Amino acid sequence: LPNWLRLTFRPEGGDWLNLLAVEILSYRQELDLKQGVLKRAMRLRDRTGRETTLESRRLVHIGAPHLAAIEWTLTPENWSGRVEVLSALDGRLINAGVPRYRQLNGKHLVPLASREIGEDGVLLLAETSQSHIRIAEAARTRAYCRDQPLEIERQVQQDEGYIAHALSFAVAEGSPVTIEKVVALHTARDRAISSPALAAEETLREAGRFGTLLEDHARAWSHLWRRCDLVLEGRHRTQMILRLHVFHLLQTVSPHSVDLDTGVPARGLHGEAYRGHIFWDELFIFPFLNLRIPEITRALLRYRHRRLPAARRLAAAAGYRGAMYPWQSGSDGREEAQVLHLNPKSGRWLPDNTHLQRHVNAAIAYNVWRHYEATGDAEFLSVYGAEMLFEIARFWASIATFNAERGRYEIRGVMGPDEFHDRYPWAERPGLDNNAYTNVMATWVLLRALDTRALLDPERRAELDETLGLAADEVAGWDEISRKMFVPFHDGVVSQFEGYERLEEFDWEGYRAKYGDIHRLDRLLEAEGDTVNRYKASKQADALMLFYLFSAEELGDLFARLEYPFEGELIPRTVDYYLRRTSNGSTLSGIVHSWVLARSDRAGSWKQLRAALESDIADVQGGTTPEGIHLGAMAGTVDLVQRGQTGLEIRDDMLRLNPCLPEELRGLRFRIRHRGHWLDIDIGCERLTISAPDGWDGPNRIVIRDESYGFHAGERLEVPCHLEDGGWRPAPRAGDKNGGAEGG
């Protein structure tokens, strides 16, 4: 987008504001998460001794998505005279925020036109260079003293792709003046407009002053916080970071997304890394949205449905049936994954095989089904979700091949979530065979496709069968594969992929002593002329993703269907095995590890959560955060508290809670939306309380640690509890196991 932030000043005859060229007497910057306002306050002394206080407030309107605004309060502390203010719209910018991308083309805007509008506005029109989307920005800059308009001398400055208003006005020592810059933005993709330029001009004309915009903006944020906040007992920093993560999520996807054709970029809207592409990170994002603002999830899943034709083309080109979604998706749904990537440690460009992460298709199907479970939205499942589930199931059935010797189906030549391993060290071709996560997820998708067929009304099922050419024998094949998928094991644990046990053990302590930070072990080894493919060393959770996405009960059912044993020690053995062999080079890894430890090692789980919380605010990866925040990790930490620590799940059409709060977390309050109804949940050391406003369609039942409770509209359910070594426990109670609500 053209840069609308350009706003600077100078005393007449002085230099334009440059923080490197003045003496900074005081400086404070803060982000008001509650109201969504960035604030700065500074006192400066220039080379002539003039001191000026500048206070700034900035917002991007969460209630009116086409508006943004800046307010300056400028006070000359020891001087009087004239001030010049330069307020610009600049379309000449070059995207250069990621050092390793700087060899690539970073200029993505083509200027088209610029002009003045009215007495105090300017407009800039540009077009994206590749997709030819027109973008218009209109800006209005005014100055006030004691809330009265100042007499201003105004001149326009123009260059190709640039337009500014230069304002000049008198100021007096100790008398603050206010400068307001209000900006309107429209693109050719907006609905109900004739042109972006005319729409931007009209939106700006109707926009109020900064104070009015702020009031409306803050009100809209209060509505969002009412839905999305989590309140932690006595954990100030953890509370602050969680709210920051919610804030970033809602800045990226909000109720405005419902009307847009957009996915969830892995780095949000806060940096240039990954070029805005959509990966699988929504797997960590949607669970929070499903229980707060599910209409956003529905809209984001529509992004995937609209690209179903492109996914079909990708599958056909690779020799498969159905739909094969790309690992990296953009505007049109083609595969955007790079074929080469740069190792900054060695300076070498290397083959990139990440497009083999076919598991992204399972993630999309998982998101469709979990959205249906959380909302009961049968219409979405029928109109959009079923088609995606059937086509993804068809893809998994076609990529799976039958091994007659084993009597099992296999999936070969893929990558799992762990991006360190993209081939066998003894093989020439890229890809791995029978990644456990991929195979089990494919099985689960086939089962959910069969379940969906049973849920659809006969007429809709027949329509889809005719449209997709689905025959009974193909559907029967899904059932067979879901019973005979191969899952590798070794040494009593789930194998990350077939042949994993043949890899060498890695010298973790030696490399930590040598390098300190070994999160990106792949880069270090490649720079040494070695390859991480030789070792039992993972970048992030892979096989452990199964224990993150599914409860022990769900996995037990899956393994039983596949006729594999699933004894109680399999999970802790597998967790311990891979925790010791993972570098956590992905910010998503700590979330998964915290989750899988929540029941068995509360202290270890809390430690992993704390590390995940700090990943962006402390930039633990040493420079990646300025390139863009990690939205999946941010949303994942919030969901980890919301569901992981509370055991919240929807299974068998019933809401279930099984709290296991760590000792560091003595209480937790939050609100969820379950199938159209709001529930307030308060988990403390002595009791768990659930309340619902009037209007709940009851009676209903909630399961709390295997105890079923009746729940009616307007009631308040209180369950006495106490903390034990194993976590939160409901206190023993008299009466029928299926007793009703208490209190209220």
C-alpha positions, -999 to 999 in steps of 0.1 A, spaced: 0 0 0 11 36 -4 26 49 28 0 71 45 21 76 77 43 104 64 39 133 87 68 155 99 74 191 111 101 218 115 103 252 130 105 277 102 141 278 90 150 246 109 155 210 100 127 184 94 122 162 124 150 136 126 154 118 159 190 111 151 198 148 147 181 162 178 186 158 215 159 135 230 151 148 265 123 123 271 106 96 250 78 71 257 60 49 233 31 26 243 4 5 226 -30 9 242 -44 -26 236 -78 -19 251 -85 10 227 -62 0 199 -42 32 199 -4 37 194 8 66 215 41 84 216 53 113 237 87 130 233 105 162 243 132 173 219 159 200 217 171 210 183 206 224 174 195 260 181 182 251 216 145 252 208 126 226 229 94 210 216 70 185 231 53 162 206 25 138 216 11 114 190 -19 91 188 -25 68 159 -53 44 150 -64 21 122 -102 21 126 -114 -14 137 -150 -3 133 -146 15 99 -120 -5 80 -115 22 53 -103 48 78 -71 56 97 -59 87 116 -30 104 133 -33 132 159 -3 153 169 -2 177 199 28 200 194 39 223 221 67 248 216 82 249 252 107 278 249 100 295 215 74 311 193 73 315 155 60 295 126 59 258 121 59 239 89 41 205 87 45 181 58 18 155 53 22 131 24 9 100 7 39 81 -8 35 54 -33 73 52 -42 81 28 -14 101 -4 -19 96 -35 2 130 -41 17 121 -52 52 135 -88 48 173 -87 41 173 -121 23 146 -108 -2 165 -77 -12 179 -93 -43 143 -98 -55 121 -71 -69 107 -50 -41 87 -24 -60 51 -35 -63 32 -3 -69 27 16 -102 17 52 -97 -13 63 -118 -25 97 -106 -25 123 -78 -44 154 -71 -58 178 -45 -93 173 -33 -112 201 -17 -94 227 3 -74 205 26 -71 171 10 -49 151 -14 -55 119 -32 -31 93 -46 -40 65 -70 -17 35 -77 -20 0 -90 -2 -32 -80 23 -42 -106 14 -79 -110 -23 -82 -101 -33 -47 -113 -54 -39 -83 -61 -2 -81 -56 14 -47 -67 49 -37 -57 68 -6 -71 102 3 -58 123 32 -70 154 50 -47 174 73 -59 202 96 -45 221 125 -63 235 156 -55 256 187 -79 253 216 -102 233 193 -104 262 168 -91 259 133 -58 277 127 -51 301 98 -29 280 76 -8 286 45 -10 255 24 10 244 -7 9 211 -26 40 192 -35 39 165 -61 62 139 -77 55 107 -95 38 84 -70 39 111 -43 17 140 -31 19 161 0 4 192 16 29 216 32 12 235 60 26 267 77 11 284 107 21 304 138 26 290 172 32 305 206 55 294 235 36 271 258 5 269 237 -2 234 222 -15 230 187 -32 199 174 -26 185 139 -50 158 126 -44 136 96 -73 115 86 -69 90 57 -94 69 37 -83 38 17 -102 19 -9 -92 -7 -35 -108 -20 -66 -118 -52 -47 -142 -33 -24 -179 -39 -28 -205 -13 -37 -182 13 -52 -178 27 -87 -141 34 -84 -115 34 -55 -106 71 -60 -142 83 -58 -149 60 -29 -118 72 -10 -128 108 -16 -164 102 -4 -152 83 27 -128 111 36 -155 138 31 -178 120 55 -152 112 82 -153 131 114 -125 146 135 -100 124 153 -119 125 186 -150 112 170 -131 85 151 -114 75 183 -146 72 202 -162 49 176 -129 30 173 -126 24 210 -163 13 212 -157 -13 185 -126 -26 203 -146 -29 235 -171 -51 217 -143 -74 205 -126 -76 239 -159 -86 255 -158 -116 232 -121 -124 231 -105 -115 264 -90 -140 289 -84 -129 325 -56 -147 344 -53 -146 381 -22 -128 392 0 -133 361 6 -97 349 32 -104 321 15 -135 309 -18 -116 308 -3 -87 289 13 -109 262 -18 -130 257 -38 -98 252 -11 -86 227 -15 -118 208 -53 -114 207 -48 -79 195 -25 -89 167 -49 -117 156 -79 -92 155 -59 -67 136 -53 -94 109 -87 -110 109 -117 -93 123 -154 -91 116 -145 -71 85 -129 -103 71 -163 -118 68 -170 -99 36 -135 -104 21 -119 -131 0 -89 -135 22 -69 -162 41 -47 -160 71 -12 -149 63 13 -167 85 31 -135 95 -1 -115 98 -2 -80 83 28 -69 102 58 -76 80 71 -88 46 83 -123 55 67 -151 36 53 -124 12 18 -126 27 14 -163 18 -10 -186 36 4 -219 50 -12 -242 75 -10 -218 105 -48 -214 105 -48 -249 122 -35 -230 153 -57 -199 147 -92 -212 140 -98 -230 174 -98 -196 191 -120 -180 165 -144 -209 164 -152 -203 201 -153 -165 199 -162 -152 164 -170 -183 143 -183 -162 114 -147 -152 108 -136 -188 105 -165 -195 81 -153 -166 59 -117 -177 60 -127 -213 50 -145 -198 21 -111 -186 9 -102 -223 6 -134 -232 -10 -130 -205 -37 -96 -221 -46 -110 -256 -49 -107 -255 -87 -70 -245 -84 -65 -274 -59 -81 -298 -84 -57 -286 -111 -27 -291 -88 -38 -326 -79 -43 -335 -116 -9 -321 -126 7 -343 -99 -12 -373 -111 -38 -375 -83 -75 -372 -80 -95 -348 -60 -81 -315 -46 -45 -310 -35 -41 -276 -19 -7 -259 -21 17 -256 8 19 -219 2 -12 -202 -12 -17 -167 -24 -43 -149 -45 -53 -175 -70 -45 -208 -51 -15 -220 -71 16 -233 -54 36 -203 -42 64 -223 -25 98 -213 -36 120 -238 -55 152 -224 -39 159 -209 -5 189 -191 8 210 -203 37 223 -171 53 249 -191 72 266 -204 40 254 -179 14 243 -208 -8 209 -212 -25 196 -247 -20 167 -268 -34 134 -262 -15 111 -292 -12 86 -278 12 59 -281 -14 59 -318 -4 41 -309 28 8 -324 16 -4 -325 52 -18 -290 46 -47 -307 30 -55 -326 62 -53 -293 81 -79 -277 59 -102 -307 63 -96 -306 101 -105 -269 102 -137 -276 83 -148 -303 106 -139 -286 139 -158 -255 127 -188 -276 122 -184 -292 156 -181 -259 174 -209 -242 156 -233 -269 145 -234 -249 112 -250 -276 90 -256 -252 62 -219 -244 58 -210 -281 59 -236 -289 33 -229 -259 9 -192 -256 12 -175 -279 37 -187 -312 23 -173 -306 -12 -139 -297 3 -139 -328 26 -149 -351 -3 -123 -337 -27 -95 -338 0 -105 -374 9 -104 -383 -28 -68 -369 -29 -57 -389 1 -72 -420 -14 -54 -415 -47 -20 -407 -31 -22 -438 -9 -8 -469 -26 -15 -505 -14 15 -526 -2 4 -562 -8 32 -576 13 21 -555 43 -15 -556 36 -15 -518 43 -18 -486 24 12 -462 23 18 -426 15 52 -421 0 74 -391 -11 60 -364 13 72 -342 41 58 -339 75 56 -307 96 93 -311 105 111 -291 78 145 -304 87 138 -337 70 129 -335 33 146 -367 20 165 -398 32 203 -393 34 207 -424 13 182 -415 -14 184 -392 -44 147 -383 -47 132 -358 -22 104 -369 1 99 -394 29 77 -424 32 48 -430 57 51 -399 78 30 -409 108 13 -376 112 4 -375 75 -9 -411 74 -30 -408 106 -44 -374 95 -53 -389 61 -72 -417 79 -90 -392 100 -100 -371 69 -114 -402 52 -135 -410 83 -148 -374 85 -158 -375 48 -178 -407 55 -194 -390 85 -203 -360 64 -220 -382 39 -242 -396 67 -250 -360 79 -261 -347 45 -297 -349 35 -301 -375 6 -308 -349 -20 -277 -328 -13 -256 -360 -11 -269 -371 -45 -262 -336 -59 -225 -338 -48 -221 -373 -60 -233 -363 -95 -213 -331 -95 -181 -348 -84 -186 -381 -101 -185 -399 -68 -195 -436 -71 -203 -461 -44 -171 -481 -50 -149 -450 -46 -166 -442 -12 -162 -479 -2 -125 -474 -10 -123 -446 16 -136 -470 42 -111 -496 33 -81 -473 34 -93 -459 67 -90 -494 82 -56 -504 66 -34 -473 66 2 -480 76 16 -463 107 53 -468 115 66 -476 150 100 -482 165 113 -487 201 78 -485 215 71 -450 200 53 -437 170 80 -432 143 81 -397 127 84 -415 93 94 -449 81 132 -454 85 136 -428 112 153 -453 134 181 -457 108 192 -421 113 221 -412 135 218 -397 170 228 -360 171 254 -345 194 230 -319 210 253 -308 238 284 -306 216 266 -282 191 251 -261 219 286 -257 233 299 -248 198 271 -225 186 249 -216 215 217 -210 195 210 -242 175 173 -235 166 182 -235 129 204 -266 130 198 -272 94 216 -240 84 245 -247 107 251 -283 94 247 -272 57 273 -245 63 296 -272 76 290 -294 45 268 -318 64 230 -323 63 204 -325 91 187 -353 71 213 -377 86 202 -372 121 174 -378 146 169 -341 150 136 -323 142 130 -286 137 95 -288 153 68 -311 166 59 -337 139 46 -370 153 36 -351 184 11 -331 164 -12 -361 167 -14 -356 205 -19 -319 200 -49 -322 176 -66 -352 192 -75 -364 226 -63 -397 238 -98 -411 233 -99 -399 197 -65 -414 189 -74 -446 207 -104 -449 184 -83 -442 153 -56 -467 162 -82 -493 171 -98 -489 137 -64 -494 121 -58 -524 144 -27 -510 161 -23 -512 199 -27 -480 218 -16 -487 253 -14 -460 279 23 -456 279 25 -449 241 18 -412 245 43 -403 273 70 -425 257 66 -408 223 64 -373 238 96 -379 258 114 -394 228 108 -364 205 111 -337 231 148 -347 235 153 -346 197 137 -313 187 155 -280 183 123 -259 184 133 -239 153 97 -231 147 76 -208 170 48 -234 167 68 -261 184 66 -248 219 28 -246 217 25 -283 207 50 -293 234 32 -273 261 0 -289 251 12 -325 251 28 -320 286 -3 -303 301 -16 -336 317 17 -353 327 41 -324 335 23 -292 345 56 -274 353 72 -285 320 40 -274 302 41 -240 318 78 -236 309 71 -243 273 41 -219 273 62 -192 288 88 -197 260 61 -196 233 47 -164 248 81 -147 246 88 -158 210 78 -126 193 78 -100 221 114 -110 229 123 -119 193 138 -152 205 148 -163 169 171 -133 166 157 -110 140 127 -128 126 100 -107 144 108 -74 126 102 -94 94 67 -102 106 51 -116 138 42 -153 139 4 -153 140 0 -190 144 22 -190 174 4 -160 189 -31 -175 184 -18 -208 195 -7 -195 229 -41 -180 235 -58 -213 225 -34 -232 247 -47 -214 277 -83 -214 265 -84 -252 256 -52 -268 265 -51 -258 302 -88 -263 306 -93 -295 287 -121 -278 267 -133 -299 238 -164 -307 218 -169 -344 215 -199 -365 208 -219 -333 204 -212 -323 240 -191 -296 255 -165 -310 278 -141 -294 304 -112 -312 321 -92 -284 337 -55 -290 345 -42 -256 355 -5 -253 363 4 -241 398 14 -208 384 -21 -201 371 -44 -199 401 -75 -188 382 -88 -182 347 -119 -164 333 -131 -163 297 -162 -164 275 -169 -188 247 -196 -191 221 -208 -226 217 -233 -233 189 -246 -198 189 -248 -193 227 -224 -175 251 -210 -192 281 -189 -175 308 -164 -198 324 -145 -191 356 -120 -217 368 -105 -211 402 -87 -231 429 -120 -239 448 -147 -240 422 -155 -240 385 -184 -217 375 -203 -216 343 -231 -192 336 -252 -183 305 -274 -154 298 -311 -159 292 -319 -173 258 -299 -205 259 -318 -232 242 -319 -257 270 -319 -280 287 -283 -289 278 -255 -309 293 -219 -301 300 -194 -328 310 -168 -317 336 -141 -344 341 -164 -372 332 -193 -359 353 -224 -348 334 -243 -318 345 -277 -305 334 -277 -269 324 -307 -246 316 -312 -211 303 -301 -183 327 -286 -208 352 -253 -207 370 -235 -240 374 -210 -242 403 -188 -273 407 -166 -274 439 -131 -285 431 -95 -287 444 -61 -289 430 -41 -321 432 -7 -332 418 -25 -343 386 -43 -310 383 -77 -296 389 -103 -321 403 -141 -316 409 -148 -323 446 -169 -354 454 -206 -346 454 -236 -365 465 -265 -375 444 -270 -387 409 -240 -385 385 -263 -367 361 -275 -341 386 -286 -306 377 -270 -272 381 -261 -257 414 -267 -221 425 -281 -196 402 
